[in-house]
Amino acid sequence: MGVDLRQVVAGILTITMFVMLGQMLHRDYFDAVQVQGDAHDIVFHGSKVALEEDGLVRTSEGPWMENSHQLKPCWSISQPDEAVSSKGYVTFSLTNGPEYHISQITDAVMVAKHLGATLVLPDIRGTKPGDEMNFEDVYDVDKLVKSLESVVKVVKKLPSHVSLRDIAIVKVPSRVAEDYIKEHIDPIFKSKGNIRVTTYFPSVNLRKLSLDAETDPVSCLAMFGSLELQPGVSDLVESMIQRLKKSDGRFIAIDLRVEILEKKNCRETGAVGSKTCYNAQEIALFLRKLGFGSDTTIYLTQPRWESSLNILKDIFPKTFTKEAIMPADKKSKYLELENSEYENVIDFYISSRSDVFVPAIPGLFYANTVGKRIALGKPQVLVPAEISGSSGLSSDYVSPYISKKNHLAYSCFC
């Protein structure tokens, strides 16, 4: 019996269509199935990213960028094996959160180095009177001393023979330079013998002074090479990051704090679609128009959940504050104290390590988070804006710190 060629072709086309349909359904249904694979094997598929880690394949829709290579320090310090110090001491405190701590430690080290003084380990003070912590409660003392040993001598306490009356209080501008120290601080130090440094902030931006400007290597070392979390806090931050990554392998951190937004007047800046800060609804629409899917995991720096955040969770159900992802046995120490210093530190280091960072609020938190991300090779920092159309390109909203490479971190890393 003869075979009708048209029937054969039709049969082949039908089978092919069913196979293609089956494959499409399989991809949609098995976005998070368990598959054996090499850890950390990242493959891009259009607007989706498949991540294989610990045998799990997860996908997340959105304009994710691949991390660049981790940068290396460019600074070089030619110093003797041990820093030479005079009999005088420089004291200071860390205040107002980790984004300020970085600047404060940098300025204190710069002052001590250029005066030839001994640096006294700082305490940590919160925003309320009486909120005080030891440096070692948050940061690694050994790391600090070791990293600075060729620059300044560091002691844990001020010697008992030094009276507080013998210490002159001096205010220095953030990013203090050697010339300023010689002109304004050195005479006071020579007269008094010991000083207490407090940093004030004429500006909260961390742009390079010029494209070819070089940063003092001592400043680079202090800013990027001296502060590390002590092991207990570091382990907690790492465990929270892993919980955020568990869902689809990547997450966005958003610096959005309702209390600060309520105090700010989030007005337009003059540029089209640009404001000074953004609320939860505006951030949600911004991310959605950039193409981030509803399955995207989001971390908020907001301390506790507020009803004004519900719109964000409606659009992105996997949105969390720290209380939702912190292990239960850690909450009494890190969340239930009146002192919020731990919470600020957790926010800062999670934001520095997230796959995408979105600053809903401008300021030093944003600037110093970007600096750490540059050093870690995590360039996807998206500055919010009102997107007039139905969609936008994420590349149009990358932080100028990164797109123009004008952050001072680029003077310290290469």
N, C-alpha and C positions, 0 to 999 in steps of 0.2 A: 504494500500500500504506500502511495506517495506521501511525502511530508510537505505540508504547506510552509514555505519559508517565512511567510509573514507571521504565522502562528508561533514559529520558533523564536523570532525576534521579539514579538510581543511578550512571550513567556520570560525571556531573558530580562527584558526591561522591568517587568513586574517583580521578578525576584530581586533585581538590583535595588528597586525602590524600597522593598521591604527591608533589605539589609541596611540601607542608608537610614531608614526610619528607626530601625532597631538600635543602630549606633548612636543616633541623636538622643533617643530616650535613655540609653545606657549612660551617656555622659551627664545628662541632667540628673539622673537618679543617683549616680554613684560619685557625686562630687567629693564625698568624704569617706569613701570606702577604704579599708585597710589593704595596702599593697606593699610588698617588700621592695625596698629600694635603698640607694645610698643616702645617708643622712645629708641634709642641707643641699640637695640637688634641686636647684631652682630653674624652672623652664617657663618661658613666656609663651602664652597662647592668646594672641589678640589682646583683648581687654581683661583676660583672666590670667592669674598666676597660679601654677600648681607647685606646691611645696611638699617635698618628701622629707620627713623628719621622724626618726624613731619608728619607721615603718608605716607612718600615716601619710596619706596624700590628702591635702586640703586645697580648696580653691577659693579665691575671693575676687569678686568682680571689682574693677577699678583701675585708675591710671597709676598703678604702682611703679616706682622707679627702682631699678637695681642699685644696690649700694655700690659706691665707688670703693677703690682700695683705701685701706686705712692709711692716713698720712703719717709721716715720720717727722720728729722734731728737727727743725733747721738750725736751732740756736746752738751756739758753741761758747762755752765759758772757759776761759783760760785763767785758772786760779791755782794756788798751791793746794797741796793735798788736804790741808785743813784751813778753814777760814780764820783769818786773824781778827780778833775783836779787842776792843778797848775795855776799860773797866765799866763803861756805861751800859745802860740797859734801855731797850725799847719795849714798852708794853702796849697792849691793845686788846680789844674785845671783838668777837664776831657777833654781828647783830642783824636782825631783819630778814633772815633766811639765807639759803645757800647761794642765791644769785648775788647777794651782797658780800657773802663770805669770800668769794673768789676775788673780788676787787679789794677787800680789806686785807686779806693775807698778802696780796700782791704789793699793795702800797707799804705795808709794814716791813716786808722783806726788802723792798727797794730802799726805804729809809735806813734800816739797820745796816744793810750792805754798804751804802755810800757814806755812812757815818763811822763805819768800823765798830758798831755796837753789837751787843749780845741781844738776841731776840728771846723774849719770854713767851712761852706757850700761852695762847689766849684762852679765856673762858668764852662761853656762848651765852648770849643774853637774848631773851624773847622781847616781844613788844610791850609786855606788862611788867611793872616793877616786881622784882623778886623772881622773875622767870630766868633762872640761871642753870646752866649745865656745864659739866666739864668737857673739855675738848675731846677727850677719849670716849665720851658717851656717843659721839657721832662719827668722829674721824679717827684715822689710823695715825697714832703718834709716831710710831717707828718709821712709817713711810715719810712723814713730814721731815723728821730729823735727818733721815738718810738722804733724802732728795736735796736737802739744802746744805749738807755738810761742807761742800766746797765753796759755799757762798756766805753763809752766816752761821754762827754758833747759836744753837737753840737750847735753852734750859727750861725745865718744867715749871719752876717756881722762881719768883723774885727772892733773892737772898734776904734773910731776916734783918740784916744790918742796913738795908735800904729802906728808908722811911718814905711813906707816901707823900710827905711834905717836900721831899727832895725830887719829886717828879713833876716836870712841866708838861702841861697839856698843850699839844699842838694839833691844829687842824690842817689836813692836807687834801688837795683836790684828787679825785680818783684819776688813775693813770699818771701819778706824780712822776716827774722827770728828774734826772740827776741835777740839772741846772737849778731847778726850784729848790731842791734839798740843800744844795750848797749855799744858796742865797738866803733862804728863809728859815731853815731848820738848823743848819750846822751852828750858827752863832748861839742859838738857844741851848743846844746840846752841850757846847763847850762851856757855857756859863752855868748850866744847871747840873749837868752830868748824867741825867736820866730823863727820858721823855715818854709820854703816853700819846700815841697817835690815834686820832679819830679821822675817818675819811668822810668828806662830803662830796656830793655828786652834782657838779655844775651841769652835767649832761648824763643821760642814761644810754646813749648810743655807743657802740663799740666799733665804729667805722675807723678804718685806717685814716691817718691824717692826710695822706696823699698816696697815690697808687704805688709810688716807689719808696714809701717811707719804711724804715726799718724799726722794729721794736727792740728795746733793750733786752738782751738775752736773759738777764736776771728776772725781768718782768715776765718773759715767756715761761721760764722755769717755774716761777712762783704761781703763775696763773693756771698753767696746764700740767705741771708735774709734781705738785706738792700735796694737794688735798685728795685723799681717797677715803671712802667710807670704811669704818671699822668693820670687822668680819660679820658681826651679828646683824648690823643694819644692811650690809651688802648682800648677805644671804637672803634677807627678807625681800629686798628689792628684786633680786633675781627670781625668787619664787613667785612674786606677783607678775613679773614679766612673762614667765613661763605659763602662768594661768591665762593671761591675756592671749598668748600665742596659741594656746591649746585648741581654740575653736577653728581657726582657719589659717594659722601660721603667721599672720601679720596683724598689726593693729595701728590705729591712729591715736596719738595723744593730743588732747586739746586743752590748752590753758584757758579755762573758763571758770571764773569764780563769781557767783551771783552777788555776793556782798560787795565786791569791788565794782561790778557793773552797775549796781544800784547807786553807788556814790559818784560814778562817772557820768558825764553827759556825752553819750556816744553820738557826737555830731558829725556831720559831713566835713571832710577835710578840704573840699574845693575840687579835688580830682573826681572825675566821673566814676560813680559807683564805689567811692572810697569813704570810709568812716574811721573814727578814732578807736572804736571797739565794736564788738558784735555780740548779740545775744544768742541763745540756744537755737531759736527758729532760724535766724539768719545763717548761722553756721551749718545747720542741717541742710538748708536749701543750697548753700554754696557747695557742700560736699556732694550732694545728689546731682547737681548740674555738672559737676566735674566727672561724674560717671561712677562714683563709689556705690556699690550695691548695698541693698538692705541687710546683707549678711555681714557687713563690715564690722569688726570689733573696734570699739572706741573707749578710751580711758579719759576721764575728766579729772582735772585737778580740784574741782569743787569738793569741799570737805564732806558734806552730807547731801543726800538727795533733796532737791527742792522741786516743788510742783511746776515751776517755770521751765524745768528741764524735760518735762513729759513729752513735748513736741519732738525733741531730739530722739527720745527713745521710741516714739511712734514710728519715725522714719528709719531709725537704726536701732532695732530691738536689743542688740548686743552692746549696749552702752552702760558703762560701769563707773562708779566712784570707788575710792580705795576701800571703803567699808565692805563692799560687796566681794572683793577679791582677796582681801587680807586673811590669812589663816586665823581661825577663831582664837587660838591660843596666844596670838600676838596682839590682839586688839587692846587688852587691858594696859599694855605697856606703851603702845604706839598710837592709839586712837583716843583713849579715854582720859588722858591727862589734859589739864587745862593748857599746858605748854604745847603749842602746835609746831614746835621746831622739827620734830620727827616727821610730821606730815608734810611740811615744806620740803624737807630733804627727799622724802619718797617721791613727791611730785616732780622735783627737779631731775632726779636721776632716771625715773621712768620716762619722762619727756625727752631726755637726752638719748635714750636707747630705743625709742619707738621707731617704727618704719616710716611714719609720717608724723610731722609735728605741725600743729595749727595754733598760732597765738591769737586768741580772741581779744587779748588785752596787750597793748604795747608796753614796753618797759624793760627793766634790767633782766627780768626772768627770761623774756624772749631773747634778748641779746646774748646772755651768757649760755643759754641752752643751745643757741645756734653755734656758738664757739665750740662747745663740747662735741656737737654733732659733726662739725667740720673736721675735727681731729679724728673722729671715729669713722669717717667716710659715709655719713648718713645725710646726704644733701637735700632730701625732700622735705623742705619747710615751706608750707603754703600759706601765704598771707591772705586772709579773707577779703572778699569784695562782693558787691552786689552784681551778679551776672544778669544782664538784661534779657538775653535770649533764653532758650530752653537748655542750652548746654555751653560748656566752655572747655578750653584746653588747660590742663593743670600747669603746663610749662609757662603759661602767661601769668601765673600767680606765685611763682617761686620767689622766695625772699630776696630782695636786692643784696642783702649781705652775701648771698651765694651767687646769684646770677651775675652780679657785678664784681664779685670777689673782693669786696671792700671791707670785709670784717677783719679786725686786727689779727684774728687767728691765722689768716693767710700770710702774715708776717712771721709767724712762729712755726708753721708747718709747711711741708712741701712734699 
